[in-house]
Structure formats: structure tokens, C-alpha cells
Amino acid sequence: MQMESPSAFRYMGRSYSDGGESSGAFSECNSDCSGEIPYSGSPTSSSSASSGGLQRILLAGAADYSEEMVRGLISDLESPSAPVESQRRAAMELRLLAKHSPENRLRIAAAGAVGPLVALLSHPDPLLQEHGVTAILNLSLCDENKAPIAAAGAIRPLVRALCTGTATARENAACALLRLAQLDELRVAIGRSGAIPPLVSLLESGGPRAKKDAATALFALLSSRDNKIRAVEAGIVRPLLDLMADPDSGMVDKAAYVLHAVVEIPEGRAAAVEEYGVPVLVEMVETGTPRQKEIAVRSLLEICKGSAIHRKMAVNEGAIPPLVALSQFGTKKAKEKIIFSFRMENGIWEGTRSAEALSEVPCCRGMTSAPFSSRTTPPSDTASLHVNIHPCRPPFFLLARTMLPPQAHANNNASIGCFCPPSLALTHDG
């Protein structure tokens, strides 16, 4: 979906100052699938709105619509005696007015349309419900309308439309929930209303656009720990990994960023391991684009954090060689993530062993690295780490000290050892 102003769409309201270019991973949401309607004024086959009404909107222009005309459309929606055809026409016109003019979004909401449109979300007529869902989506593109839409009780009927509506209604309900989720105070409420399982279902079985909309909505909602747990319980990990492993899906980046949000909690890490996510992440570190490598490293570090079993699993899946390569030749952010994240359980920065002392231990080739400056805290930049002396030295030395089990630390030195990759290490008799 496209929006009038991409700059107005602050990447789900979330900041990723340390997480790479996550905003680029998500396509922005278009406000209305009806943008496919030809500008000849002829309605699509799915719409029974009169061609005259569409002609007035598409040819006369949104600016020609007065507040009186908007109130007349709202009256048609509210009239208990109005036939469904009239309500469809009124909802369609409001929907298109809100699509094509930011000013009209405010005018329509100020005229009192939010309540009647929210009522349409539960209407038994599928097409009328679809128009209501999409009109609410278009109104929600204005930040000023988000709170009034939620206050009118839109969240639960949007979730129902997400479960039972037409294909277009489901997709636009997902986008409407995404827009509302940009308000911090609504994210937990949306999760509690049952939105996450149908979003996961849409991610798994929807069409290409539906998958993108669902992933974007889930990404916004997963800033809440409770919603992360709900997503794991709904089975989000498997479809994410399937999308990450399929370059033709067009969803590799999006799915990878959503997965990283999931593995920030223990339940998500356990699910990722259970669903064989480690091989997928290792493959992405090895063969992905620079952005994919960065987010895969972040997720892999989260999974390995605090678990010797998970670290050993990553090593067995071949994580060390691509991580070493990335630590020396990858982007600056990827290097920093690898160097500074694989330090937590070895005391290198905590002072149990000085990095300077570790750097002087000979490796399998009898080589030592250039020494660190003595530190008890991580260096502020990777330039102070001497990384090009030998492959089993910093940053690879730090990485391997964390990832390999203690019994592996006995190649040359009983307490520290050498961690050259097998292809580079020399045997003692060679």
C-alpha cells in the first residue's frame, strides 16, 4: 500500500537506533485497495455503488465536497430505513473521500462519521463491512483520528473483520490495526482483543499483500512483551522461518525483523530453536544481503545468549566461519554486534581475564595477536581491536570463547585454547 506522505509514517512508531535499517525492511501501507478502480468512474465488479456516485468523487474532486454533503452521507449510514444499496454507496463515497484527501479525513471525522462507520464493521453484509473497514483505515491515516476511532470501539470489530471478512476486508483490517497500534497505549489492548492469532494466520496463508500487511502489523504490536508471548503461542515462528528461507517470497527482510522481536523473550528463543531456526539464521548470515546478515546476527546472538546448548547448536550448524568473515569484512554495525555481544559469559570485559593477557596466548600456529589495551569495558569502536593478525584472535577469539563449550577450550592451552576454524588450524604434528 502507498500513502500520501511516506515521511508521515514513522516506522511503526518504533526506534531502531542500534538495529540497522529496519525501516527499509517494511513496505509502507497504501490506504485503500480501491485505488485500483479505474479513473473512468466505472465501479469494480465487487462494488454495487452507483457509477454516478463514483463519477462525482473521481471527477469532481474531493475539494468540491462540502461539509453538508459529508453530513448527508453520514445520515444515509445512520438511517435505520435506508436500504443496503444506499448505505453501500454512502460508505463507498466516504471511503474514497478519505482516501484522496488528508483534509477530508479530518473533516469526515469531525462531522461525526467515526461512530456510524465503526457500526458497519459488524454489519452482516460483507461488502458493506468491507467499505466500513477501509473507510476506518483511511481515516486512521491521520494521527488525530486514531484515538477517536479506538474510543468508538473499533478494535474488537476490526479483529472480527480480520477473522471473517472478505479478503480485502481482512487485509485492510490488518492495516487499520497497524495504524492504531502506533499509539503505545493501544498495543496491549489490540493484543488482548485477539488480533494476533488471525494476523499470524494471514501471515501464513494470505496472498502476497496480505502477508506484508500482517507482518507490518505484527511488527508494530510486538513492542509489547505480552503480545510477543501471544504471538509465540499463536505459532508465529514457523511461518516467519518459512518466509526467511524463501527468497522468492519477497518477505525475507520483513520476516527476519519480526523474528528478532520474537526472540527477545525466552519463549521466542525456545520456539525458534524448536522450529529449527538456527540453521535458517546461519544460512542468512552466510548468504544474505548486508541488512539480512545484520539482523540474522542479532537474532542468533539473542538465541545463544545465556544458553551453552544453543551456542553449541549454532557452532554445529556452521555459524563460526560466516560470523568470523562478517566480523572482519561486514558492515560496521554487524562487526560491532558480533564483537560486543559475544562477551557476556567469559569475563573478558568484566576483569576475570584481561584481554591483553588473552591476546598473548599462542594459537595452533604459535602466533599471538597484537595486544589490546587493557580494559574492563568494551572499546567504543572496532578500530581499537586488532582483528587482522590471525583468525583465532580478536574478535574471533572472543566469539569462540563464548560460543564453544568449555571442553573445547583445550587445543593448545588447557584453560584458554585456540579457536582457528578447521580449514585454517594446523595440527600439532603438521
Steps between C-alpha positions, in 0.01 A plus 500: 500500500617859435430803708479869419813580699755231580668737744181504704534129563745471788597137466241351728580762761809301599863600514778272382801719563712193566326259271598593150267626232195314620262757355608406152392145561133590492304634205273782596129441511274636232180635646250328279492207259232688306779705348479238226163644389549652153472875492232471232253486783389144429461291815679173549310178473505462878329834556131568455535873564348710225733620227351847546624518859846388399500749213426781743794404720755411238424781254373788712787467747502464876540874556153566355328302776340721760445412863127488425554229240717303744228524764249375244710190439526442874122530530460230238717271712306574817150472356334178623273498195774554241539204263832320493568641153481856634725416792751338267505811284545731798774284651678475165492876451630570850768237448623662179475852639723395790740330262576794278523792743672532838278800573189294434611241754478766768178648361326164482598408855401844631161465331425192712571217255716287728216346704281403202800359312604294803145362510548377143790282613247259650246520217393162356535624142860411401545782251360762735733371770790522255422864421476576871833334576677686220342833589621456859845414367509815289385718790767345722772634272460830688656477843226721643240236412664199663384558857139586398484184288616288792267682739208420269566129561662414168763254622288191568288528183817552297634177649175323404529636146858375498367152577186481289495781243566497127862477386515878459331557836751273672798674343369848575401400854861393553620839376245686712618314810856585401413869488331486841797309640715806442347630823695336780198478725304297243750223426418288803127561450524380141685189613245430772222530243628190322664666199823303502380146408313620187796716403725194528248306290509776237880492508492126440228460239418841354596634161819703445346830606321341795826349626672838483214674680492233770877511552495877531212495748667228706825692506321799649319291760806304612645793692291361787632197686146367550443517127825317433380217722165497319679486166715206608192318628328569166784326315664802340851354482438231237352729232771759567775244446329371186493852357861564599611181326318590176669781303213498252252597772611863495467481878846399618588834661156558650480153649853529639421820687179357643689189610757712678221663701373152591836361616546786743303292752593152629182344361585634155855371516381155600246497216762610247729215603216247503396605149857458369560872473873484569588348158285763328678781684844354434417474130388863500822612670693314232308590184265789575517864403690731738177598675389139526837401644474768767154405620581129483806559720287688750248216517772236521663687787168518682444126460853416619489741792507317830480151351803279447275249324385758247854624444620147434209452260602814311857376477385159376293673231814673372449845651864571577646548146235746374506690829877528483479625142228747594695624802791594275339593169137582580337834562603706802176420683538128439859509627399684814216259572724197471789642700302651783224243538717190529659615823246441772604170649878498482599781730719660235357846558408429860862458603531127577751486215648802336466514125868591483597175673270296280644653187849376585403131524649315201260335259537180300752673273700638789373848417368768728296803416600858547400585857191684608525798721403381846131565558221401729232634264448443127686729263289776350581406144632205307808688381672438834467124456786341307299262285727425208789328674371147514159334458485359850563836659267790574224530411481132411675409823228667706227351284630147528564529873130566543355259246707188555443274801768495772631158398597648163737745666795262507671504164829664600427633841303315765320809621469712186578313180507581131194556285622516144234374259570140395601612152766729646620312807822297493538168676775468755687249284473713183 
